[in-house]
Amino acid sequence: MHHKVIVADAKFAIIGGINIANKYRGKESDEPWLDYAIKLDCPAAQDLQKLCRDYFFKDRSSKKIKPVLHSAGKTLVGIRQNDWLKNKTEVCDSYTNSINQAKNEIVIVSSYFLPGRRLNNAIIGACKRKVKVTLILAGISDVPLIRNATSYLYSLFLKQNVLIYEWNNSVVHGKAAVVDNKWSTIGSFNLNDLSCYGSIEMNVEIHSPYFSELLRSDFQNIINQCNEVTIDTIYKNTSFISRFVNYMAYRMVRAAILFLTFLPHIRFAK
């Protein structure tokens, strides 16, 4: 169970990637972790209240959240879930469909970026359609092995003309994206197979040019403080040994994710 949800009075809700612990807040000498959450004031909060009551009271009789779009003024808001127990892959589907339909630009902030075949093909397909793809990734990670594994993928995406930026001011923990300045998403979903098929995740999907432009503007502020990664900087700043370490880290992490993804399914089957 990986999603992070707060609901108050079936009216307000907060959904994002932010965990509640002091270490995420930063200190006087350290910036807070780079993370995102969104506050909702719309009918979607009623469904979320029922879901949270179901979890807490173990009462499964209430209405399930359906993948519909709720109206919030001129904005349309959808609650998307990934839940292997209920055979839901709504967040993964939402990402994949939006990337596949992109025409101009995709900007993604991702903390543990190790996309599986489906998302990987969607991103590369967007590049082949001449869509501008920008990734904001972790220069500092709370799981260094995953950061090494992600670094191994840099060359693959750079060869497809993907722009890669590393945030080095603090740990990256955010999970958010904007597509064509009209569709955006914020939540707990990481772009990897564990989030796709092994964890219970939740994202908010927002259809709003106004909100998307605000979020895109924030992304640009982050990019302005990042270090850009290029093929030249990879070979200039890393040795053959470090690149081999990244390769081994990638293989180890992929195997670990595969194991962790299917472990709950095996336990549930028993």
C-alpha positions in Angstrom: 0.0 0.0 0.0 1.9 3.0 -1.3 -0.6 5.8 -1.9 -0.8 8.8 0.4 -4.3 10.2 0.9 -5.9 12.6 3.4 -9.6 13.3 3.4 -11.6 15.7 5.6 -15.4 15.7 6.0 -15.8 14.2 2.5 -15.1 17.6 1.1 -11.4 18.2 1.0 -8.7 15.7 0.0 -4.9 15.8 -0.5 -3.3 13.2 -2.7 0.4 13.0 -3.7 3.7 11.4 -3.0 4.5 13.1 0.3 5.1 10.8 3.3 4.5 12.1 6.8 7.9 12.1 8.7 10.3 14.7 9.8 13.1 13.7 7.4 11.1 14.8 4.4 10.7 18.3 5.7 14.4 19.2 5.5 16.3 21.2 8.1 17.7 24.7 8.4 20.8 23.5 6.4 18.9 21.1 4.1 16.1 21.7 1.6 13.0 19.6 1.9 12.7 16.6 -0.4 11.3 17.6 -3.9 7.8 16.3 -3.8 4.3 17.1 -4.9 0.7 16.8 -3.7 -2.6 18.3 -4.8 -5.5 19.6 -2.7 -9.0 18.8 -4.0 -12.3 20.5 -3.2 -14.7 18.7 -5.5 -17.1 15.7 -5.5 -14.1 13.3 -5.8 -13.5 13.8 -2.1 -16.8 11.9 -1.3 -15.6 8.8 -3.1 -12.2 9.1 -1.4 -13.9 9.3 2.0 -15.7 6.0 1.4 -12.5 4.4 0.2 -10.6 5.5 3.4 -13.5 4.3 5.6 -13.4 0.9 3.8 -9.7 0.6 4.6 -10.0 1.7 8.2 -13.2 -0.2 9.2 -12.7 -3.1 6.8 -16.2 -2.4 5.4 -16.3 -3.3 1.7 -20.0 -2.5 1.2 -19.5 1.1 0.1 -19.4 2.3 -3.5 -16.1 1.7 -5.2 -14.3 4.6 -6.9 -15.0 4.5 -10.6 -12.6 6.0 -13.2 -14.9 8.9 -14.0 -14.0 12.6 -14.3 -15.4 14.9 -11.7 -16.1 18.6 -12.3 -14.2 21.2 -10.3 -15.2 24.4 -11.9 -13.8 24.5 -15.4 -11.4 21.7 -14.5 -12.1 17.9 -14.8 -10.5 15.7 -12.1 -10.2 12.0 -12.2 -9.0 9.6 -9.4 -6.9 6.8 -10.8 -5.9 3.7 -8.9 -3.4 0.9 -9.4 -4.5 -2.1 -7.3 -3.4 -5.6 -8.1 -6.0 -7.0 -5.7 -8.8 -5.4 -7.8 -7.0 -5.9 -11.1 -6.8 -2.1 -11.6 -4.0 -0.5 -13.6 -5.7 2.9 -14.1 -2.7 5.1 -13.3 -0.4 3.1 -15.6 -3.0 3.2 -18.3 -3.5 7.0 -17.8 0.3 7.7 -18.2 0.6 5.4 -21.2 -2.4 6.8 -23.0 -1.4 10.4 -22.4 2.2 9.8 -23.6 0.9 7.9 -26.7 -1.5 10.8 -27.5 1.1 13.6 -26.9 1.7 15.9 -29.8 4.1 18.6 -28.5 5.7 18.1 -25.1 6.0 15.7 -22.2 7.6 16.7 -18.8 7.9 14.1 -16.1 9.3 14.3 -12.6 10.1 10.8 -11.3 12.0 9.7 -8.2 12.5 6.0 -8.9 12.6 6.0 -12.7 12.9 2.5 -14.2 10.0 2.2 -16.7 9.0 -1.2 -17.8 8.5 -2.2 -21.5 5.1 -0.6 -21.8 6.0 2.8 -20.5 9.4 2.6 -22.1 7.9 2.0 -25.6 5.4 4.8 -25.1 8.2 7.3 -24.3 10.4 6.2 -27.2 7.3 6.3 -29.5 6.7 9.9 -28.5 10.3 10.7 -29.3 9.9 9.2 -32.8 6.9 11.4 -33.3 9.1 14.4 -32.6 7.5 15.1 -29.2 9.8 17.0 -26.8 10.3 14.7 -23.8 11.9 16.1 -20.6 12.8 14.0 -17.6 13.5 15.6 -14.1 15.3 12.8 -12.2 17.2 12.3 -8.9 20.8 13.5 -8.6 20.4 12.6 -4.9 18.3 9.6 -3.9 17.4 7.9 -0.7 18.0 4.6 -2.5 21.4 5.0 -4.2 21.2 1.6 -5.9 18.1 2.7 -7.8 19.8 6.0 -8.8 22.7 4.0 -10.2 20.2 1.7 -12.1 18.4 4.8 -13.5 21.8 6.2 -14.7 22.3 3.1 -16.8 19.3 4.1 -18.8 20.5 7.6 -19.6 22.3 6.7 -22.8 19.2 4.9 -24.2 17.0 7.9 -23.7 19.5 10.5 -24.7 20.0 8.7 -28.1 16.2 9.3 -28.6 16.7 13.1 -27.9 15.2 13.0 -24.5 16.2 15.9 -22.3 17.4 14.7 -18.9 17.9 17.0 -15.9 19.2 15.9 -12.4 18.0 17.7 -9.3 20.9 17.9 -6.8 19.6 20.3 -4.1 17.8 17.5 -2.2 16.3 14.1 -2.5 13.8 13.7 -5.4 10.6 12.0 -4.3 8.0 13.6 -6.5 5.8 11.8 -9.0 4.2 14.2 -11.5 3.8 14.9 -15.2 2.4 17.4 -17.7 1.5 16.6 -21.3 0.9 19.2 -23.9 0.1 21.8 -21.2 -3.4 20.5 -20.9 -3.2 17.1 -19.0 -1.3 16.6 -15.8 -1.0 14.1 -13.0 0.2 14.0 -9.4 0.3 11.1 -7.0 2.2 8.2 -5.6 2.9 6.3 -8.8 6.5 5.7 -9.8 7.4 4.9 -13.3 8.5 1.3 -12.7 6.9 -2.2 -12.8 6.5 -2.3 -9.0 4.1 0.6 -9.1 2.4 -0.8 -12.2 1.8 -4.3 -11.0 2.8 -4.8 -7.4 1.7 -1.8 -5.3 -1.5 0.0 -4.4 -1.2 3.5 -5.9 -3.3 6.5 -6.4 -2.9 9.6 -8.7 -5.1 12.5 -9.6 -5.5 13.2 -13.3 -6.2 16.9 -14.1 -7.6 18.1 -17.4 -7.0 21.8 -17.3 -4.8 24.1 -19.4 -4.6 26.6 -16.6 -3.5 24.1 -13.9 -1.1 22.4 -16.4 0.6 25.7 -17.2 1.0 26.4 -13.5 2.6 23.0 -12.9 4.7 23.3 -16.1 6.0 26.7 -14.8 7.0 25.1 -11.5 8.8 22.3 -13.5 10.7 25.0 -15.4 11.8 26.6 -12.1 13.1 23.2 -11.0 14.9 22.7 -14.4 16.6 26.0 -14.0 18.2 24.7 -10.9 19.2 21.3 -12.3 22.2 19.9 -14.0 21.6 18.8 -17.6 22.8 15.3 -18.5 24.2 14.7 -22.0 26.2 12.0 -23.6 29.3 14.2 -23.3 28.8 14.7 -19.5 28.3 11.0 -19.0 31.6 10.1 -20.5 33.3 13.1 -19.0 32.2 12.6 -15.4 32.1 8.8 -15.2 34.6 6.1 -15.7 34.2 2.7 -17.3 34.1 1.1 -13.8 31.3 3.4 -12.6 29.3 2.7 -15.8 29.8 -1.0 -15.2 28.5 -0.5 -11.6 25.5 1.2 -13.0 24.9 -1.7 -15.4 25.1 -4.2 -12.5 22.8 -2.0 -10.4 20.3 -2.0 -13.2 20.3 -5.8 -13.4 20.1 -6.2 -9.7 17.2 -3.7 -9.2 15.2 -5.1 -12.2 15.5 -8.6 -10.6 14.5 -7.2 -7.2 11.5 -5.3 -8.6 10.4 -8.5 -10.5 10.5 -10.4 -7.2 8.8 -7.8 -5.1 6.1 -7.3 -7.8 5.0 -10.9 -7.8 5.6 -11.7 -4.1 2.2 -10.3 -3.0 0.5 -12.3 -5.8 2.2 -15.6 -4.6 1.3 -14.9 -0.9 -2.3 -14.0 -1.9 -2.6 -17.2 -3.9 -1.5 -19.3 -0.9 
